[in-house]
Amino acid sequence: MERLRRRIELFRQHHNSCESRYENATLERLELERQQTFALHQRCLQAKAKRSNKHRQTQPQASGDQAGQRAPGGGGGGAELGESGGTTAEQSRNSTLIAVSEL
């Protein structure tokens, strides 16, 4: 009976030591994931700001070009074309894909 008690006590000690190591590893992993998430969020914000600044720099030139390209009374509908010939939506999608692929 005494051997059984000692054996149970050894199992209990082993379990407690494993449990504390597991909890420590879990906390470290969660902290690492939090840091990585924060870094990813920062990179996304930087990419967004970079795109916004780039758009602001090209926008005055583009609006002047578009005014010269429009025919008087044309009013023409259709999608707005960007610098590379694609629509603004396509350019936005492409820049988003580029930003994601850089991560």
Jmol script that loads the backbone (N, CA, C; Angstrom):
load data "model"
ATOM      1  N   MET A   1       0.824  -1.200   0.000  1.00  0.00           N
ATOM      2  CA  MET A   1       0.000   0.000   0.000  1.00  0.00           C
ATOM      3  C   MET A   1       0.868   1.264   0.000  1.00  0.00           C
ATOM      4  N   GLU A   2       1.945   1.228   0.777  1.00  0.00           N
ATOM      5  CA  GLU A   2       2.855   2.376   0.851  1.00  0.00           C
ATOM      6  C   GLU A   2       3.528   2.635  -0.507  1.00  0.00           C
ATOM      7  N   ARG A   3       3.898   1.563  -1.203  1.00  0.00           N
ATOM      8  CA  ARG A   3       4.497   1.715  -2.530  1.00  0.00           C
ATOM      9  C   ARG A   3       3.535   2.410  -3.487  1.00  0.00           C
ATOM     10  N   LEU A   4       2.285   2.068  -3.411  1.00  0.00           N
ATOM     11  CA  LEU A   4       1.267   2.681  -4.256  1.00  0.00           C
ATOM     12  C   LEU A   4       1.141   4.175  -3.951  1.00  0.00           C
ATOM     13  N   ARG A   5       1.154   4.538  -2.686  1.00  0.00           N
ATOM     14  CA  ARG A   5       1.088   5.959  -2.300  1.00  0.00           C
ATOM     15  C   ARG A   5       2.292   6.729  -2.841  1.00  0.00           C
ATOM     16  N   ARG A   6       3.500   6.132  -2.713  1.00  0.00           N
ATOM     17  CA  ARG A   6       4.696   6.797  -3.233  1.00  0.00           C
ATOM     18  C   ARG A   6       4.621   6.970  -4.746  1.00  0.00           C
ATOM     19  N   ARG A   7       4.128   5.927  -5.371  1.00  0.00           N
ATOM     20  CA  ARG A   7       4.014   5.979  -6.832  1.00  0.00           C
ATOM     21  C   ARG A   7       3.014   7.051  -7.269  1.00  0.00           C
ATOM     22  N   ILE A   8       1.898   7.127  -6.584  1.00  0.00           N
ATOM     23  CA  ILE A   8       0.897   8.155  -6.879  1.00  0.00           C
ATOM     24  C   ILE A   8       1.477   9.545  -6.635  1.00  0.00           C
ATOM     25  N   GLU A   9       2.231   9.688  -5.567  1.00  0.00           N
ATOM     26  CA  GLU A   9       2.850  10.979  -5.257  1.00  0.00           C
ATOM     27  C   GLU A   9       3.862  11.369  -6.344  1.00  0.00           C
ATOM     28  N   LEU A  10       4.633  10.410  -6.835  1.00  0.00           N
ATOM     29  CA  LEU A  10       5.572  10.695  -7.918  1.00  0.00           C
ATOM     30  C   LEU A  10       4.833  11.126  -9.195  1.00  0.00           C
ATOM     31  N   PHE A  11       3.752  10.454  -9.503  1.00  0.00           N
ATOM     32  CA  PHE A  11       2.950  10.848 -10.656  1.00  0.00           C
ATOM     33  C   PHE A  11       2.397  12.261 -10.488  1.00  0.00           C
ATOM     34  N   ARG A  12       1.938  12.567  -9.283  1.00  0.00           N
ATOM     35  CA  ARG A  12       1.394  13.892  -8.992  1.00  0.00           C
ATOM     36  C   ARG A  12       2.473  14.968  -9.170  1.00  0.00           C
ATOM     37  N   GLN A  13       3.676  14.710  -8.660  1.00  0.00           N
ATOM     38  CA  GLN A  13       4.776  15.673  -8.794  1.00  0.00           C
ATOM     39  C   GLN A  13       5.141  15.862 -10.273  1.00  0.00           C
ATOM     40  N   HIS A  14       5.223  14.747 -10.977  1.00  0.00           N
ATOM     41  CA  HIS A  14       5.541  14.819 -12.397  1.00  0.00           C
ATOM     42  C   HIS A  14       4.486  15.626 -13.149  1.00  0.00           C
ATOM     43  N   HIS A  15       3.234  15.364 -12.837  1.00  0.00           N
ATOM     44  CA  HIS A  15       2.137  16.078 -13.490  1.00  0.00           C
ATOM     45  C   HIS A  15       2.215  17.574 -13.195  1.00  0.00           C
ATOM     46  N   ASN A  16       2.476  17.933 -11.957  1.00  0.00           N
ATOM     47  CA  ASN A  16       2.561  19.344 -11.577  1.00  0.00           C
ATOM     48  C   ASN A  16       3.715  20.047 -12.283  1.00  0.00           C
ATOM     49  N   SER A  17       4.866  19.374 -12.391  1.00  0.00           N
ATOM     50  CA  SER A  17       6.001  20.004 -13.077  1.00  0.00           C
ATOM     51  C   SER A  17       5.711  20.147 -14.565  1.00  0.00           C
ATOM     52  N   CYS A  18       5.091  19.145 -15.168  1.00  0.00           N
ATOM     53  CA  CYS A  18       4.736  19.240 -16.593  1.00  0.00           C
ATOM     54  C   CYS A  18       3.694  20.328 -16.815  1.00  0.00           C
ATOM     55  N   GLU A  19       2.751  20.422 -15.907  1.00  0.00           N
ATOM     56  CA  GLU A  19       1.692  21.423 -16.049  1.00  0.00           C
ATOM     57  C   GLU A  19       2.261  22.844 -15.989  1.00  0.00           C
ATOM     58  N   SER A  20       3.177  23.102 -15.081  1.00  0.00           N
ATOM     59  CA  SER A  20       3.764  24.444 -14.979  1.00  0.00           C
ATOM     60  C   SER A  20       4.600  24.759 -16.222  1.00  0.00           C
ATOM     61  N   ARG A  21       5.352  23.771 -16.742  1.00  0.00           N
ATOM     62  CA  ARG A  21       6.110  24.000 -17.977  1.00  0.00           C
ATOM     63  C   ARG A  21       5.182  24.280 -19.143  1.00  0.00           C
ATOM     64  N   TYR A  22       4.083  23.546 -19.211  1.00  0.00           N
ATOM     65  CA  TYR A  22       3.102  23.745 -20.272  1.00  0.00           C
ATOM     66  C   TYR A  22       2.508  25.143 -20.200  1.00  0.00           C
ATOM     67  N   GLU A  23       2.148  25.586 -18.995  1.00  0.00           N
ATOM     68  CA  GLU A  23       1.576  26.921 -18.829  1.00  0.00           C
ATOM     69  C   GLU A  23       2.585  27.998 -19.217  1.00  0.00           C
ATOM     70  N   ASN A  24       3.838  27.820 -18.823  1.00  0.00           N
ATOM     71  CA  ASN A  24       4.875  28.791 -19.197  1.00  0.00           C
ATOM     72  C   ASN A  24       5.057  28.845 -20.713  1.00  0.00           C
ATOM     73  N   ALA A  25       5.091  27.682 -21.348  1.00  0.00           N
ATOM     74  CA  ALA A  25       5.250  27.631 -22.803  1.00  0.00           C
ATOM     75  C   ALA A  25       4.040  28.271 -23.490  1.00  0.00           C
ATOM     76  N   THR A  26       2.857  28.049 -22.958  1.00  0.00           N
ATOM     77  CA  THR A  26       1.646  28.638 -23.521  1.00  0.00           C
ATOM     78  C   THR A  26       1.697  30.156 -23.422  1.00  0.00           C
ATOM     79  N   LEU A  27       2.105  30.670 -22.276  1.00  0.00           N
ATOM     80  CA  LEU A  27       2.211  32.120 -22.106  1.00  0.00           C
ATOM     81  C   LEU A  27       3.239  32.713 -23.056  1.00  0.00           C
ATOM     82  N   GLU A  28       4.376  32.043 -23.223  1.00  0.00           N
ATOM     83  CA  GLU A  28       5.401  32.522 -24.152  1.00  0.00           C
ATOM     84  C   GLU A  28       4.879  32.523 -25.586  1.00  0.00           C
ATOM     85  N   ARG A  29       4.176  31.467 -25.950  1.00  0.00           N
ATOM     86  CA  ARG A  29       3.626  31.365 -27.306  1.00  0.00           C
ATOM     87  C   ARG A  29       2.590  32.458 -27.545  1.00  0.00           C
ATOM     88  N   LEU A  30       1.726  32.694 -26.578  1.00  0.00           N
ATOM     89  CA  LEU A  30       0.715  33.737 -26.725  1.00  0.00           C
ATOM     90  C   LEU A  30       1.360  35.119 -26.849  1.00  0.00           C
ATOM     91  N   GLU A  31       2.400  35.365 -26.074  1.00  0.00           N
ATOM     92  CA  GLU A  31       3.107  36.642 -26.149  1.00  0.00           C
ATOM     93  C   GLU A  31       3.768  36.803 -27.517  1.00  0.00           C
ATOM     94  N   LEU A  32       4.377  35.748 -28.015  1.00  0.00           N
ATOM     95  CA  LEU A  32       5.008  35.797 -29.334  1.00  0.00           C
ATOM     96  C   LEU A  32       3.968  36.057 -30.427  1.00  0.00           C
ATOM     97  N   GLU A  33       2.834  35.392 -30.345  1.00  0.00           N
ATOM     98  CA  GLU A  33       1.756  35.604 -31.319  1.00  0.00           C
ATOM     99  C   GLU A  33       1.241  37.037 -31.243  1.00  0.00           C
ATOM    100  N   ARG A  34       1.133  37.582 -30.025  1.00  0.00           N
ATOM    101  CA  ARG A  34       0.674  38.952 -29.856  1.00  0.00           C
ATOM    102  C   ARG A  34       1.656  39.927 -30.508  1.00  0.00           C
ATOM    103  N   GLN A  35       2.953  39.690 -30.297  1.00  0.00           N
ATOM    104  CA  GLN A  35       3.972  40.553 -30.896  1.00  0.00           C
ATOM    105  C   GLN A  35       3.946  40.461 -32.417  1.00  0.00           C
ATOM    106  N   GLN A  36       3.785  39.251 -32.938  1.00  0.00           N
ATOM    107  CA  GLN A  36       3.744  39.069 -34.388  1.00  0.00           C
ATOM    108  C   GLN A  36       2.501  39.739 -34.983  1.00  0.00           C
ATOM    109  N   THR A  37       1.382  39.625 -34.289  1.00  0.00           N
ATOM    110  CA  THR A  37       0.154  40.265 -34.746  1.00  0.00           C
ATOM    111  C   THR A  37       0.320  41.778 -34.764  1.00  0.00           C
ATOM    112  N   PHE A  38       0.931  42.318 -33.717  1.00  0.00           N
ATOM    113  CA  PHE A  38       1.165  43.753 -33.640  1.00  0.00           C
ATOM    114  C   PHE A  38       2.082  44.209 -34.777  1.00  0.00           C
ATOM    115  N   ALA A  39       3.154  43.449 -35.024  1.00  0.00           N
ATOM    116  CA  ALA A  39       4.090  43.794 -36.098  1.00  0.00           C
ATOM    117  C   ALA A  39       3.390  43.752 -37.457  1.00  0.00           C
ATOM    118  N   LEU A  40       2.563  42.746 -37.674  1.00  0.00           N
ATOM    119  CA  LEU A  40       1.823  42.634 -38.927  1.00  0.00           C
ATOM    120  C   LEU A  40       0.863  43.809 -39.089  1.00  0.00           C
ATOM    121  N   HIS A  41       0.199  44.170 -38.017  1.00  0.00           N
ATOM    122  CA  HIS A  41      -0.729  45.303 -38.047  1.00  0.00           C
ATOM    123  C   HIS A  41       0.023  46.591 -38.391  1.00  0.00           C
ATOM    124  N   GLN A  42       1.189  46.783 -37.780  1.00  0.00           N
ATOM    125  CA  GLN A  42       2.003  47.966 -38.065  1.00  0.00           C
ATOM    126  C   GLN A  42       2.415  47.999 -39.532  1.00  0.00           C
ATOM    127  N   ARG A  43       2.827  46.859 -40.067  1.00  0.00           N
ATOM    128  CA  ARG A  43       3.238  46.800 -41.479  1.00  0.00           C
ATOM    129  C   ARG A  43       2.066  47.130 -42.400  1.00  0.00           C
ATOM    130  N   CYS A  44       0.883  46.645 -42.055  1.00  0.00           N
ATOM    131  CA  CYS A  44      -0.302  46.954 -42.861  1.00  0.00           C
ATOM    132  C   CYS A  44      -0.608  48.440 -42.814  1.00  0.00           C
ATOM    133  N   LEU A  45      -0.508  49.039 -41.626  1.00  0.00           N
ATOM    134  CA  LEU A  45      -0.756  50.470 -41.497  1.00  0.00           C
ATOM    135  C   LEU A  45       0.275  51.277 -42.282  1.00  0.00           C
ATOM    136  N   GLN A  46       1.534  50.848 -42.236  1.00  0.00           N
ATOM    137  CA  GLN A  46       2.581  51.548 -42.984  1.00  0.00           C
ATOM    138  C   GLN A  46       2.340  51.440 -44.488  1.00  0.00           C
ATOM    139  N   ALA A  47       1.955  50.255 -44.941  1.00  0.00           N
ATOM    140  CA  ALA A  47       1.685  50.065 -46.372  1.00  0.00           C
ATOM    141  C   ALA A  47       0.495  50.920 -46.793  1.00  0.00           C
ATOM    142  N   LYS A  48      -0.510  50.985 -45.940  1.00  0.00           N
ATOM    143  CA  LYS A  48      -1.691  51.790 -46.240  1.00  0.00           C
ATOM    144  C   LYS A  48      -1.320  53.271 -46.302  1.00  0.00           C
ATOM    145  N   ALA A  49      -0.519  53.731 -45.350  1.00  0.00           N
ATOM    146  CA  ALA A  49      -0.086  55.130 -45.343  1.00  0.00           C
ATOM    147  C   ALA A  49       0.775  55.429 -46.568  1.00  0.00           C
ATOM    148  N   LYS A  50       1.627  54.495 -46.927  1.00  0.00           N
ATOM    149  CA  LYS A  50       2.490  54.673 -48.101  1.00  0.00           C
ATOM    150  C   LYS A  50       1.640  54.793 -49.364  1.00  0.00           C
ATOM    151  N   ARG A  51       0.634  53.922 -49.486  1.00  0.00           N
ATOM    152  CA  ARG A  51      -0.257  53.984 -50.649  1.00  0.00           C
ATOM    153  C   ARG A  51      -1.030  55.296 -50.648  1.00  0.00           C
ATOM    154  N   SER A  52      -1.478  55.721 -49.474  1.00  0.00           N
ATOM    155  CA  SER A  52      -2.232  56.964 -49.359  1.00  0.00           C
ATOM    156  C   SER A  52      -1.375  58.151 -49.765  1.00  0.00           C
ATOM    157  N   ASN A  53      -0.130  58.187 -49.293  1.00  0.00           N
ATOM    158  CA  ASN A  53       0.776  59.274 -49.654  1.00  0.00           C
ATOM    159  C   ASN A  53       1.079  59.254 -51.145  1.00  0.00           C
ATOM    160  N   LYS A  54       1.279  58.083 -51.692  1.00  0.00           N
ATOM    161  CA  LYS A  54       1.554  57.959 -53.118  1.00  0.00           C
ATOM    162  C   LYS A  54       0.352  58.442 -53.922  1.00  0.00           C
ATOM    163  N   HIS A  55      -0.838  58.083 -53.472  1.00  0.00           N
ATOM    164  CA  HIS A  55      -2.060  58.489 -54.159  1.00  0.00           C
ATOM    165  C   HIS A  55      -2.219  60.002 -54.099  1.00  0.00           C
ATOM    166  N   ARG A  56      -1.907  60.606 -52.962  1.00  0.00           N
ATOM    167  CA  ARG A  56      -2.021  62.062 -52.819  1.00  0.00           C
ATOM    168  C   ARG A  56      -1.053  62.775 -53.743  1.00  0.00           C
ATOM    169  N   GLN A  57       0.136  62.216 -53.912  1.00  0.00           N
ATOM    170  CA  GLN A  57       1.134  62.852 -54.771  1.00  0.00           C
ATOM    171  C   GLN A  57       0.728  62.778 -56.238  1.00  0.00           C
ATOM    172  N   THR A  58       0.126  61.682 -56.654  1.00  0.00           N
ATOM    173  CA  THR A  58      -0.236  61.511 -58.058  1.00  0.00           C
ATOM    174  C   THR A  58      -1.610  62.079 -58.367  1.00  0.00           C
ATOM    175  N   GLN A  59      -2.429  62.304 -57.384  1.00  0.00           N
ATOM    176  CA  GLN A  59      -3.793  62.753 -57.609  1.00  0.00           C
ATOM    177  C   GLN A  59      -3.875  64.123 -58.282  1.00  0.00           C
ATOM    178  N   PRO A  60      -3.153  65.152 -57.855  1.00  0.00           N
ATOM    179  CA  PRO A  60      -3.279  66.445 -58.543  1.00  0.00           C
ATOM    180  C   PRO A  60      -2.884  66.358 -60.018  1.00  0.00           C
ATOM    181  N   GLN A  61      -1.854  65.597 -60.327  1.00  0.00           N
ATOM    182  CA  GLN A  61      -1.440  65.432 -61.720  1.00  0.00           C
ATOM    183  C   GLN A  61      -2.517  64.693 -62.501  1.00  0.00           C
ATOM    184  N   ALA A  62      -3.048  63.640 -61.903  1.00  0.00           N
ATOM    185  CA  ALA A  62      -4.047  62.829 -62.587  1.00  0.00           C
ATOM    186  C   ALA A  62      -5.318  63.633 -62.835  1.00  0.00           C
ATOM    187  N   SER A  63      -5.734  64.468 -61.882  1.00  0.00           N
ATOM    188  CA  SER A  63      -6.962  65.236 -62.081  1.00  0.00           C
ATOM    189  C   SER A  63      -6.777  66.256 -63.195  1.00  0.00           C
ATOM    190  N   GLY A  64      -5.576  66.828 -63.317  1.00  0.00           N
ATOM    191  CA  GLY A  64      -5.293  67.750 -64.410  1.00  0.00           C
ATOM    192  C   GLY A  64      -5.309  67.026 -65.744  1.00  0.00           C
ATOM    193  N   ASP A  65      -4.753  65.840 -65.799  1.00  0.00           N
ATOM    194  CA  ASP A  65      -4.732  65.058 -67.023  1.00  0.00           C
ATOM    195  C   ASP A  65      -6.138  64.652 -67.440  1.00  0.00           C
ATOM    196  N   GLN A  66      -6.945  64.271 -66.469  1.00  0.00           N
ATOM    197  CA  GLN A  66      -8.300  63.829 -66.782  1.00  0.00           C
ATOM    198  C   GLN A  66      -9.133  64.980 -67.321  1.00  0.00           C
ATOM    199  N   ALA A  67      -8.915  66.186 -66.787  1.00  0.00           N
ATOM    200  CA  ALA A  67      -9.679  67.331 -67.269  1.00  0.00           C
ATOM    201  C   ALA A  67      -9.344  67.601 -68.731  1.00  0.00           C
ATOM    202  N   GLY A  68      -8.087  67.419 -69.115  1.00  0.00           N
ATOM    203  CA  GLY A  68      -7.688  67.627 -70.497  1.00  0.00           C
ATOM    204  C   GLY A  68      -8.193  66.535 -71.423  1.00  0.00           C
ATOM    205  N   GLN A  69      -8.403  65.339 -70.905  1.00  0.00           N
ATOM    206  CA  GLN A  69      -8.821  64.218 -71.737  1.00  0.00           C
ATOM    207  C   GLN A  69     -10.322  64.209 -71.992  1.00  0.00           C
ATOM    208  N   ARG A  70     -11.093  64.826 -71.132  1.00  0.00           N
ATOM    209  CA  ARG A  70     -12.544  64.792 -71.283  1.00  0.00           C
ATOM    210  C   ARG A  70     -12.997  65.698 -72.427  1.00  0.00           C
ATOM    211  N   ALA A  71     -13.936  65.185 -73.162  1.00  0.00           N
ATOM    212  CA  ALA A  71     -14.530  65.995 -74.222  1.00  0.00           C
ATOM    213  C   ALA A  71     -15.596  66.881 -73.602  1.00  0.00           C
ATOM    214  N   PRO A  72     -15.751  68.112 -74.069  1.00  0.00           N
ATOM    215  CA  PRO A  72     -16.780  68.982 -73.497  1.00  0.00           C
ATOM    216  C   PRO A  72     -18.160  68.363 -73.705  1.00  0.00           C
ATOM    217  N   GLY A  73     -18.938  68.332 -72.629  1.00  0.00           N
ATOM    218  CA  GLY A  73     -20.297  67.795 -72.698  1.00  0.00           C
ATOM    219  C   GLY A  73     -20.320  66.287 -72.828  1.00  0.00           C
ATOM    220  N   GLY A  74     -19.177  65.612 -72.689  1.00  0.00           N
ATOM    221  CA  GLY A  74     -19.115  64.160 -72.852  1.00  0.00           C
ATOM    222  C   GLY A  74     -19.766  63.437 -71.701  1.00  0.00           C
ATOM    223  N   GLY A  75     -19.438  63.737 -70.527  1.00  0.00           N
ATOM    224  CA  GLY A  75     -20.011  63.144 -69.327  1.00  0.00           C
ATOM    225  C   GLY A  75     -19.882  61.644 -69.270  1.00  0.00           C
ATOM    226  N   GLY A  76     -19.275  60.999 -70.157  1.00  0.00           N
ATOM    227  CA  GLY A  76     -19.126  59.618 -70.497  1.00  0.00           C
ATOM    228  C   GLY A  76     -19.266  58.480 -69.545  1.00  0.00           C
ATOM    229  N   GLY A  77     -19.629  58.409 -68.354  1.00  0.00           N
ATOM    230  CA  GLY A  77     -19.773  57.182 -67.570  1.00  0.00           C
ATOM    231  C   GLY A  77     -18.555  56.293 -67.657  1.00  0.00           C
ATOM    232  N   GLY A  78     -18.704  55.025 -67.350  1.00  0.00           N
ATOM    233  CA  GLY A  78     -17.585  54.089 -67.454  1.00  0.00           C
ATOM    234  C   GLY A  78     -16.669  54.162 -66.244  1.00  0.00           C
ATOM    235  N   ALA A  79     -15.692  53.272 -66.213  1.00  0.00           N
ATOM    236  CA  ALA A  79     -14.765  53.191 -65.081  1.00  0.00           C
ATOM    237  C   ALA A  79     -13.651  54.204 -65.250  1.00  0.00           C
ATOM    238  N   GLU A  80     -13.180  54.723 -64.129  1.00  0.00           N
ATOM    239  CA  GLU A  80     -12.077  55.673 -64.157  1.00  0.00           C
ATOM    240  C   GLU A  80     -10.788  54.911 -64.425  1.00  0.00           C
ATOM    241  N   LEU A  81     -10.004  55.350 -65.364  1.00  0.00           N
ATOM    242  CA  LEU A  81      -8.761  54.670 -65.687  1.00  0.00           C
ATOM    243  C   LEU A  81      -7.623  55.272 -64.892  1.00  0.00           C
ATOM    244  N   GLY A  82      -6.739  54.414 -64.431  1.00  0.00           N
ATOM    245  CA  GLY A  82      -5.584  54.869 -63.672  1.00  0.00           C
ATOM    246  C   GLY A  82      -4.387  55.046 -64.578  1.00  0.00           C
ATOM    247  N   GLU A  83      -3.202  55.235 -63.966  1.00  0.00           N
ATOM    248  CA  GLU A  83      -1.982  55.514 -64.716  1.00  0.00           C
ATOM    249  C   GLU A  83      -1.588  54.378 -65.650  1.00  0.00           C
ATOM    250  N   SER A  84      -1.741  53.145 -65.214  1.00  0.00           N
ATOM    251  CA  SER A  84      -1.273  52.016 -66.013  1.00  0.00           C
ATOM    252  C   SER A  84      -2.360  51.465 -66.927  1.00  0.00           C
ATOM    253  N   GLY A  85      -3.466  52.169 -67.072  1.00  0.00           N
ATOM    254  CA  GLY A  85      -4.512  51.727 -67.978  1.00  0.00           C
ATOM    255  C   GLY A  85      -5.579  50.894 -67.295  1.00  0.00           C
ATOM    256  N   GLY A  86      -5.353  50.427 -66.061  1.00  0.00           N
ATOM    257  CA  GLY A  86      -6.351  49.642 -65.350  1.00  0.00           C
ATOM    258  C   GLY A  86      -7.291  50.559 -64.588  1.00  0.00           C
ATOM    259  N   THR A  87      -8.417  50.028 -64.168  1.00  0.00           N
ATOM    260  CA  THR A  87      -9.344  50.835 -63.383  1.00  0.00           C
ATOM    261  C   THR A  87      -8.765  51.069 -62.000  1.00  0.00           C
ATOM    262  N   THR A  88      -9.320  52.039 -61.302  1.00  0.00           N
ATOM    263  CA  THR A  88      -8.853  52.352 -59.954  1.00  0.00           C
ATOM    264  C   THR A  88      -9.044  51.148 -59.036  1.00  0.00           C
ATOM    265  N   ALA A  89     -10.146  50.422 -59.212  1.00  0.00           N
ATOM    266  CA  ALA A  89     -10.398  49.239 -58.391  1.00  0.00           C
ATOM    267  C   ALA A  89      -9.330  48.172 -58.636  1.00  0.00           C
ATOM    268  N   GLU A  90      -8.937  47.990 -59.889  1.00  0.00           N
ATOM    269  CA  GLU A  90      -7.886  47.005 -60.190  1.00  0.00           C
ATOM    270  C   GLU A  90      -6.558  47.420 -59.582  1.00  0.00           C
ATOM    271  N   GLN A  91      -6.258  48.719 -59.646  1.00  0.00           N
ATOM    272  CA  GLN A  91      -5.008  49.203 -59.055  1.00  0.00           C
ATOM    273  C   GLN A  91      -5.008  49.004 -57.552  1.00  0.00           C
ATOM    274  N   SER A  92      -6.154  49.274 -56.924  1.00  0.00           N
ATOM    275  CA  SER A  92      -6.261  49.093 -55.479  1.00  0.00           C
ATOM    276  C   SER A  92      -6.068  47.625 -55.116  1.00  0.00           C
ATOM    277  N   ARG A  93      -6.697  46.747 -55.898  1.00  0.00           N
ATOM    278  CA  ARG A  93      -6.555  45.314 -55.647  1.00  0.00           C
ATOM    279  C   ARG A  93      -5.106  44.882 -55.822  1.00  0.00           C
ATOM    280  N   ASN A  94      -4.462  45.361 -56.882  1.00  0.00           N
ATOM    281  CA  ASN A  94      -3.068  44.990 -57.132  1.00  0.00           C
ATOM    282  C   ASN A  94      -2.153  45.477 -56.020  1.00  0.00           C
ATOM    283  N   SER A  95      -2.355  46.711 -55.565  1.00  0.00           N
ATOM    284  CA  SER A  95      -1.499  47.218 -54.488  1.00  0.00           C
ATOM    285  C   SER A  95      -1.736  46.451 -53.198  1.00  0.00           C
ATOM    286  N   THR A  96      -2.973  46.021 -52.966  1.00  0.00           N
ATOM    287  CA  THR A  96      -3.269  45.206 -51.781  1.00  0.00           C
ATOM    288  C   THR A  96      -2.573  43.861 -51.892  1.00  0.00           C
ATOM    289  N   LEU A  97      -2.620  43.247 -53.056  1.00  0.00           N
ATOM    290  CA  LEU A  97      -1.951  41.957 -53.245  1.00  0.00           C
ATOM    291  C   LEU A  97      -0.447  42.095 -53.058  1.00  0.00           C
ATOM    292  N   ILE A  98       0.125  43.180 -53.556  1.00  0.00           N
ATOM    293  CA  ILE A  98       1.552  43.408 -53.401  1.00  0.00           C
ATOM    294  C   ILE A  98       1.901  43.570 -51.921  1.00  0.00           C
ATOM    295  N   ALA A  99       1.097  44.355 -51.207  1.00  0.00           N
ATOM    296  CA  ALA A  99       1.353  44.576 -49.775  1.00  0.00           C
ATOM    297  C   ALA A  99       1.266  43.270 -49.003  1.00  0.00           C
ATOM    298  N   VAL A 100       0.281  42.445 -49.332  1.00  0.00           N
ATOM    299  CA  VAL A 100       0.120  41.164 -48.626  1.00  0.00           C
ATOM    300  C   VAL A 100       1.264  40.230 -48.950  1.00  0.00           C
ATOM    301  N   SER A 101       1.699  40.216 -50.212  1.00  0.00           N
ATOM    302  CA  SER A 101       2.782  39.306 -50.590  1.00  0.00           C
ATOM    303  C   SER A 101       4.109  39.721 -49.962  1.00  0.00           C
ATOM    304  N   GLU A 102       4.279  40.992 -49.627  1.00  0.00           N
ATOM    305  CA  GLU A 102       5.509  41.452 -48.985  1.00  0.00           C
ATOM    306  C   GLU A 102       5.575  41.042 -47.527  1.00  0.00           C
ATOM    307  N   LEU A 103       4.436  40.680 -46.939  1.00  0.00           N
ATOM    308  CA  LEU A 103       4.401  40.274 -45.538  1.00  0.00           C
ATOM    309  C   LEU A 103       4.969  38.915 -45.447  1.00  0.00           C
TER     310      LEU A 103
END
end "model"
wireframe off; spacefill off
backbone 0.3
color backbone group
